[in-house]
Amino acid sequence: MRRREFITLLGGAAACPLAARAQQQAMPVVALINFGTPDGMVRYGSAFRSALSEAGYVDRQNVMIEYHWLEGRYDRLPEIIADLVSRRVAVIATPGFTQAAVAAKAATETIPIVFGVADDPVKLGLVTNLARPSGNATGINFFAQEVAAKRLGLLHELVPKAARIAVLINPANPATAEPTLRDMPQAARAIGLQIEVLNASSSQEIETAFATVARDQADALLIAADGFFSSRRTQFATLAARDRLPTSGPNREMAEAGLLMSYGTNITDMFRQIGIYAGNILKGVKPTDLPVLQSTKFEFVINLPTARALSIEVPNAIQLLADEVIE
C-alpha cells in the first residue's frame, strides 16, 4: 500500500466516530419534563414516544428524546430548565406539569413549549388566545380541578355511609394543591360530608398520611390530581388494600392498580397528544398554528374486585354510569 493511500485510510477511520457523533448531535432534542418517577410513568412515556414515531420521529434514529423525571423533587426544576434553554433544544414538553410549563415560558421566548396543564393557560400567561396561541407555547388544558367535586360525589355514591373523607394533596405542587384546598370544602358541604386535608410530597409521607387516616378513622380517601401521586399508584393500592380503605384516584391507571374508583381525564391520551404536537413542531409547524386543545372526555372507572374486597356493593345504576368496570 502506498503511503498516501495509508494516510487517507487512517484519516477516514478517525473521521468515522467524529461523523457519527456530529450526526447524533445534529438530531433535534425533545425534552419531556414530569414530576413523576421513571417506573411509574412508563405507560405515559410510551404514549408520547409512540406519537412521535407516528409523526416519523424515532428515538435515537432521527430525534433524541430526553426524559427528565423529577420524582417529586420540584427543586430540580430551575436547573433543568436552564440547561435545556442553554442547549437550545428543539421542543420542551411538559405534560401534566404546570410549574414546568410556566418556568419554561419565563425562561425562553423562542424554544417551542408543548404543555399539559390543569388550569386555564390564558390565566397562567402561557398563551393569550386558545384558538390561536401567541408566542412559543401551545398544548392541552385537561381540567383536573373542575372534575374534583364530581369525583367526590361519585365516591360518596359508591360509599354512601362514608361521612368523613380524607383528601390527600401534594403541597409541593401548588398548581393542583391550591385549587383543591379552595374548592373541596364547599363541594363536601354541598353533599353533607366532612373532609380532612392531608399532605404528602414523598413516598414516606404517603405512608404517614395513611397512618393518620387510620388513626383519625376517616371513612374513605380521595387523592388529588398530581403527577407524583399517579406515579406512586402501586403504593397507594397496596396501602389502601392493607387498611381496607375505599380510595378514589384522578385517573384510570389508579383504578387499574387496585383503587376502588377513578374519575378524570385520560392522562395517557394527553401524553400522546403532546407527542403529536411535538412531532408537528419538528416538521416545521409553529406553535401559533396549533390551537390549545381542551379535554372533553372524562373517564369513570370502577374496580369491582376491590369493591368486593371492601364489602361494597356497586349498584347496577352506578355501573352503567362508568366508562369501564374492571371485573
FENSULGI-V711610 format. One record per residue. N is the residue number from 0. SS is DSSP state (A for helix, B for strand, O for the rest). PHI is phi as a letter, one per 40 degrees, with the letter a starting at -180 (none if undefined). OMEGA is omega as a letter, one per 40 degrees, with the letter a starting at -180 (999 if undefined). Layout:
n:N ss:SS phi:PHI omega:OMEGA
n:N ss:SS phi:PHI omega:OMEGA
This chain:
n:0 ss:O phi:none omega:i
n:1 ss:O phi:c omega:a
n:2 ss:A phi:d omega:a
n:3 ss:A phi:c omega:i
n:4 ss:A phi:c omega:a
n:5 ss:A phi:c omega:i
n:6 ss:A phi:c omega:i
n:7 ss:A phi:c omega:i
n:8 ss:A phi:c omega:a
n:9 ss:A phi:c omega:i
n:10 ss:A phi:c omega:i
n:11 ss:A phi:c omega:i
n:12 ss:A phi:c omega:a
n:13 ss:A phi:c omega:a
n:14 ss:A phi:c omega:a
n:15 ss:A phi:d omega:i
n:16 ss:A phi:c omega:i
n:17 ss:A phi:c omega:i
n:18 ss:A phi:c omega:i
n:19 ss:A phi:c omega:i
n:20 ss:A phi:c omega:i
n:21 ss:A phi:c omega:i
n:22 ss:A phi:c omega:a
n:23 ss:A phi:c omega:a
n:24 ss:A phi:c omega:a
n:25 ss:A phi:c omega:i
n:26 ss:O phi:c omega:i
n:27 ss:B phi:c omega:i
n:28 ss:B phi:b omega:i
n:29 ss:B phi:b omega:a
n:30 ss:B phi:b omega:i
n:31 ss:B phi:b omega:a
n:32 ss:B phi:b omega:i
n:33 ss:B phi:a omega:a
n:34 ss:O phi:c omega:i
n:35 ss:O phi:c omega:i
n:36 ss:O phi:b omega:a
n:37 ss:O phi:d omega:a
n:38 ss:A phi:c omega:a
n:39 ss:A phi:c omega:a
n:40 ss:A phi:b omega:a
n:41 ss:A phi:d omega:a
n:42 ss:A phi:c omega:a
n:43 ss:A phi:c omega:i
n:44 ss:A phi:c omega:i
n:45 ss:A phi:c omega:i
n:46 ss:A phi:c omega:i
n:47 ss:A phi:c omega:a
n:48 ss:A phi:c omega:i
n:49 ss:A phi:c omega:i
n:50 ss:A phi:c omega:i
n:51 ss:A phi:c omega:i
n:52 ss:A phi:c omega:i
n:53 ss:A phi:c omega:i
n:54 ss:O phi:c omega:i
n:55 ss:O phi:g omega:a
n:56 ss:O phi:b omega:a
n:57 ss:O phi:b omega:a
n:58 ss:B phi:d omega:i
n:59 ss:O phi:g omega:i
n:60 ss:O phi:b omega:i
n:61 ss:O phi:b omega:i
n:62 ss:B phi:a omega:i
n:63 ss:B phi:b omega:i
n:64 ss:B phi:c omega:i
n:65 ss:B phi:b omega:i
n:66 ss:B phi:b omega:i
n:67 ss:B phi:b omega:i
n:68 ss:B phi:c omega:a
n:69 ss:O phi:c omega:i
n:70 ss:O phi:f omega:i
n:71 ss:O phi:g omega:a
n:72 ss:O phi:c omega:a
n:73 ss:A phi:c omega:a
n:74 ss:A phi:c omega:i
n:75 ss:A phi:c omega:a
n:76 ss:A phi:c omega:a
n:77 ss:A phi:d omega:a
n:78 ss:A phi:c omega:a
n:79 ss:A phi:c omega:a
n:80 ss:A phi:c omega:a
n:81 ss:A phi:c omega:i
n:82 ss:A phi:c omega:a
n:83 ss:A phi:c omega:a
n:84 ss:A phi:c omega:a
n:85 ss:A phi:c omega:i
n:86 ss:A phi:c omega:i
n:87 ss:O phi:f omega:i
n:88 ss:O phi:c omega:a
n:89 ss:O phi:c omega:a
n:90 ss:B phi:a omega:i
n:91 ss:B phi:b omega:a
n:92 ss:B phi:b omega:a
n:93 ss:B phi:b omega:a
n:94 ss:B phi:c omega:i
n:95 ss:O phi:g omega:a
n:96 ss:O phi:b omega:a
n:97 ss:A phi:d omega:a
n:98 ss:A phi:d omega:i
n:99 ss:A phi:c omega:i
n:100 ss:A phi:c omega:a
n:101 ss:A phi:c omega:a
n:102 ss:A phi:c omega:i
n:103 ss:A phi:c omega:i
n:104 ss:A phi:c omega:i
n:105 ss:A phi:c omega:a
n:106 ss:A phi:c omega:a
n:107 ss:O phi:a omega:i
n:108 ss:O phi:b omega:a
n:109 ss:O phi:b omega:a
n:110 ss:O phi:c omega:i
n:111 ss:B phi:c omega:i
n:112 ss:B phi:b omega:i
n:113 ss:B phi:b omega:a
n:114 ss:B phi:b omega:i
n:115 ss:B phi:b omega:a
n:116 ss:B phi:b omega:i
n:117 ss:O phi:c omega:a
n:118 ss:O phi:c omega:a
n:119 ss:O phi:c omega:a
n:120 ss:O phi:c omega:i
n:121 ss:O phi:c omega:i
n:122 ss:O phi:c omega:i
n:123 ss:O phi:c omega:a
n:124 ss:O phi:g omega:i
n:125 ss:O phi:c omega:i
n:126 ss:O phi:a omega:i
n:127 ss:O phi:b omega:a
n:128 ss:O phi:a omega:a
n:129 ss:O phi:c omega:a
n:130 ss:O phi:c omega:i
n:131 ss:O phi:b omega:a
n:132 ss:O phi:c omega:i
n:133 ss:O phi:c omega:i
n:134 ss:O phi:g omega:a
n:135 ss:O phi:b omega:a
n:136 ss:B phi:b omega:i
n:137 ss:B phi:a omega:a
n:138 ss:B phi:i omega:a
n:139 ss:B phi:b omega:i
n:140 ss:B phi:b omega:a
n:141 ss:O phi:b omega:i
n:142 ss:O phi:f omega:a
n:143 ss:O phi:c omega:a
n:144 ss:O phi:c omega:a
n:145 ss:O phi:c omega:a
n:146 ss:O phi:c omega:a
n:147 ss:A phi:c omega:a
n:148 ss:A phi:c omega:i
n:149 ss:A phi:c omega:a
n:150 ss:A phi:c omega:i
n:151 ss:A phi:c omega:i
n:152 ss:A phi:c omega:i
n:153 ss:A phi:c omega:i
n:154 ss:A phi:c omega:i
n:155 ss:A phi:c omega:i
n:156 ss:A phi:c omega:i
n:157 ss:A phi:c omega:a
n:158 ss:O phi:b omega:a
n:159 ss:O phi:c omega:i
n:160 ss:O phi:c omega:a
n:161 ss:O phi:c omega:a
n:162 ss:O phi:b omega:a
n:163 ss:B phi:b omega:a
n:164 ss:B phi:b omega:i
n:165 ss:B phi:c omega:i
n:166 ss:B phi:b omega:a
n:167 ss:B phi:b omega:i
n:168 ss:B phi:b omega:i
n:169 ss:O phi:b omega:a
n:170 ss:O phi:c omega:i
n:171 ss:O phi:c omega:a
n:172 ss:O phi:b omega:a
n:173 ss:A phi:c omega:a
n:174 ss:A phi:c omega:i
n:175 ss:A phi:b omega:a
n:176 ss:A phi:c omega:a
n:177 ss:A phi:c omega:i
n:178 ss:A phi:c omega:i
n:179 ss:A phi:c omega:i
n:180 ss:A phi:c omega:a
n:181 ss:A phi:c omega:a
n:182 ss:A phi:c omega:a
n:183 ss:A phi:c omega:i
n:184 ss:A phi:d omega:a
n:185 ss:A phi:c omega:i
n:186 ss:A phi:c omega:i
n:187 ss:A phi:c omega:i
n:188 ss:A phi:c omega:a
n:189 ss:A phi:c omega:i
n:190 ss:O phi:b omega:i
n:191 ss:O phi:g omega:a
n:192 ss:O phi:b omega:i
n:193 ss:B phi:b omega:i
n:194 ss:B phi:b omega:i
n:195 ss:B phi:b omega:a
n:196 ss:B phi:c omega:i
n:197 ss:B phi:b omega:a
n:198 ss:B phi:b omega:i
n:199 ss:O phi:a omega:i
n:200 ss:O phi:b omega:a
n:201 ss:O phi:a omega:i
n:202 ss:A phi:c omega:i
n:203 ss:A phi:c omega:i
n:204 ss:A phi:c omega:i
n:205 ss:A phi:c omega:i
n:206 ss:A phi:d omega:a
n:207 ss:A phi:c omega:i
n:208 ss:A phi:c omega:i
n:209 ss:A phi:c omega:i
n:210 ss:A phi:c omega:i
n:211 ss:A phi:c omega:i
n:212 ss:A phi:d omega:i
n:213 ss:A phi:c omega:a
n:214 ss:A phi:c omega:a
n:215 ss:A phi:c omega:i
n:216 ss:O phi:f omega:i
n:217 ss:O phi:c omega:a
n:218 ss:O phi:c omega:a
n:219 ss:B phi:a omega:a
n:220 ss:B phi:b omega:i
n:221 ss:B phi:b omega:a
n:222 ss:B phi:c omega:a
n:223 ss:O phi:c omega:i
n:224 ss:O phi:c omega:a
n:225 ss:O phi:a omega:a
n:226 ss:A phi:c omega:i
n:227 ss:A phi:c omega:i
n:228 ss:A phi:c omega:a
n:229 ss:A phi:c omega:a
n:230 ss:A phi:c omega:i
n:231 ss:O phi:b omega:a
n:232 ss:A phi:c omega:i
n:233 ss:A phi:c omega:i
n:234 ss:A phi:c omega:i
n:235 ss:A phi:c omega:a
n:236 ss:A phi:c omega:i
n:237 ss:A phi:c omega:a
n:238 ss:A phi:c omega:i
n:239 ss:A phi:c omega:i
n:240 ss:A phi:c omega:i
n:241 ss:A phi:d omega:a
n:242 ss:O phi:c omega:a
n:243 ss:O phi:f omega:a
n:244 ss:O phi:b omega:i
n:245 ss:B phi:c omega:a
n:246 ss:B phi:b omega:i
n:247 ss:B phi:b omega:i
n:248 ss:B phi:b omega:a
n:249 ss:O phi:c omega:a
n:250 ss:O phi:a omega:a
n:251 ss:A phi:c omega:a
n:252 ss:A phi:c omega:i
n:253 ss:A phi:c omega:i
n:254 ss:A phi:c omega:i
n:255 ss:A phi:c omega:i
n:256 ss:A phi:c omega:i
n:257 ss:O phi:h omega:i
n:258 ss:O phi:c omega:a
n:259 ss:O phi:c omega:a
n:260 ss:B phi:a omega:i
n:261 ss:B phi:a omega:i
n:262 ss:B phi:a omega:i
n:263 ss:B phi:i omega:i
n:264 ss:B phi:c omega:i
n:265 ss:O phi:c omega:a
n:266 ss:A phi:c omega:i
n:267 ss:A phi:d omega:i
n:268 ss:A phi:c omega:i
n:269 ss:A phi:c omega:i
n:270 ss:A phi:c omega:a
n:271 ss:A phi:c omega:a
n:272 ss:A phi:c omega:i
n:273 ss:A phi:c omega:i
n:274 ss:A phi:c omega:i
n:275 ss:A phi:c omega:i
n:276 ss:A phi:c omega:i
n:277 ss:A phi:c omega:i
n:278 ss:A phi:c omega:i
n:279 ss:A phi:c omega:a
n:280 ss:A phi:c omega:i
n:281 ss:A phi:c omega:i
n:282 ss:O phi:c omega:i
n:283 ss:O phi:h omega:i
n:284 ss:O phi:c omega:i
n:285 ss:O phi:c omega:i
n:286 ss:A phi:d omega:a
n:287 ss:A phi:c omega:i
n:288 ss:A phi:c omega:i
n:289 ss:O phi:b omega:a
n:290 ss:O phi:c omega:i
n:291 ss:O phi:c omega:a
n:292 ss:B phi:c omega:i
n:293 ss:B phi:b omega:a
n:294 ss:O phi:c omega:i
n:295 ss:O phi:b omega:a
n:296 ss:O phi:b omega:i
n:297 ss:B phi:b omega:a
n:298 ss:B phi:b omega:i
n:299 ss:B phi:b omega:a
n:300 ss:B phi:b omega:i
n:301 ss:B phi:b omega:i
n:302 ss:B phi:b omega:a
n:303 ss:A phi:c omega:i
n:304 ss:A phi:d omega:i
n:305 ss:A phi:c omega:i
n:306 ss:A phi:d omega:i
n:307 ss:A phi:c omega:i
n:308 ss:A phi:c omega:i
n:309 ss:O phi:c omega:a
n:310 ss:O phi:f omega:i
n:311 ss:O phi:b omega:i
n:312 ss:O phi:c omega:a
n:313 ss:O phi:c omega:a
n:314 ss:O phi:d omega:i
n:315 ss:A phi:d omega:a
n:316 ss:A phi:c omega:i
n:317 ss:A phi:c omega:i
n:318 ss:A phi:c omega:i
n:319 ss:A phi:c omega:i
n:320 ss:A phi:c omega:a
n:321 ss:O phi:c omega:i
n:322 ss:O phi:c omega:i
n:323 ss:B phi:a omega:i
n:324 ss:B phi:b omega:a
n:325 ss:B phi:c omega:a
n:326 ss:O phi:c omega:999
